[in-house]
Amino acid sequence: MMKMKSKKVTKKALLIDSTAKLLLLQVKMLLDKSMIASGHFEPDFKSHSLLAVVKETISILQGQASTRDIKIKFISECASVLYKID
């Protein structure tokens, strides 16, 4: 019984975390749109790891997906990167 509660709590915590990240992203996008409209936006081009961006995106989506019993798996094999959605 304790493991059942623990899984439910973990699932809810993941949902809260992913929802917070999604909300923060939406606020950032809104602020960027406001800056573009007012002519004050200056892009800051930086090098980013595509792999890190993909992992962050999967992390955000996994919390939402877990509420619908959808599992997103990240599978990395040497140089090739595969994504599998169950």
C-alpha positions as CSV (number, residue, x, y, z in Angstrom):
1,M,0.0,0.0,0.0
2,M,2.8,2.4,0.8
3,K,4.4,1.9,-2.7
4,M,1.1,2.7,-4.3
5,K,0.9,6.0,-2.5
6,S,4.5,6.7,-3.3
7,K,3.9,6.2,-7.0
8,K,0.9,8.5,-6.9
9,V,2.8,11.2,-5.1
10,T,5.7,10.8,-7.5
11,K,3.4,11.0,-10.5
12,K,1.8,14.2,-9.1
13,A,5.2,15.7,-8.3
14,L,6.3,15.1,-11.9
15,L,3.1,16.7,-13.2
16,I,3.6,19.7,-11.0
17,D,7.2,20.1,-12.1
18,S,6.5,19.7,-15.8
19,T,3.5,22.1,-15.6
20,A,5.7,24.7,-13.9
21,K,8.4,24.4,-16.6
22,L,5.7,24.7,-19.3
23,L,4.2,27.8,-17.7
24,L,7.6,29.4,-17.3
25,L,8.3,28.7,-21.0
26,Q,5.0,30.3,-22.0
27,V,5.8,33.4,-19.9
28,K,9.2,33.7,-21.5
29,M,7.7,33.4,-25.0
30,L,5.1,36.1,-24.2
31,L,7.8,38.4,-22.9
32,D,9.8,37.8,-26.1
33,K,6.8,38.6,-28.2
34,S,6.2,41.8,-26.3
35,M,9.9,42.8,-26.8
36,I,9.7,42.0,-30.6
37,A,6.5,44.1,-31.0
38,S,8.1,47.1,-29.2
39,G,11.3,46.8,-31.2
40,H,13.5,46.1,-28.2
41,F,14.3,42.5,-28.9
42,E,17.9,41.6,-29.7
43,P,18.5,37.9,-30.3
44,D,21.3,36.4,-28.3
45,F,22.8,33.6,-30.5
46,K,24.5,31.0,-28.4
47,S,25.7,27.5,-29.1
48,H,23.5,24.9,-27.4
49,S,23.5,21.2,-27.2
50,L,20.6,19.8,-29.2
51,L,20.8,16.6,-27.0
52,A,20.3,18.7,-23.8
53,V,17.3,20.5,-25.4
54,V,15.7,17.2,-26.4
55,K,16.2,15.8,-22.9
56,E,14.7,18.9,-21.3
57,T,11.7,18.7,-23.7
58,I,11.2,15.0,-22.9
59,S,11.4,15.8,-19.2
60,I,8.7,18.4,-19.6
61,L,6.4,16.3,-21.7
62,Q,6.9,13.2,-19.5
63,G,5.1,14.7,-16.6
64,Q,2.1,15.6,-18.8
65,A,2.2,12.2,-20.5
66,S,2.3,10.2,-17.2
67,T,-1.1,11.5,-16.3
68,R,-2.4,9.7,-19.3
69,D,-0.3,6.6,-18.7
70,I,1.9,7.4,-21.7
71,K,5.6,6.6,-21.4
72,I,8.2,8.5,-23.3
73,K,11.5,6.7,-23.5
74,F,14.8,8.2,-24.6
75,I,17.1,5.7,-26.2
76,S,20.7,6.8,-27.2
77,E,22.9,4.4,-29.0
78,C,26.4,5.6,-29.8
79,A,26.1,8.2,-32.5
80,S,22.5,7.7,-33.4
81,V,19.7,8.9,-31.2
82,L,16.3,7.2,-31.3
83,Y,13.0,8.2,-29.7
84,K,10.3,5.8,-28.9
85,I,6.8,6.7,-27.7
86,D,4.7,4.0,-26.2
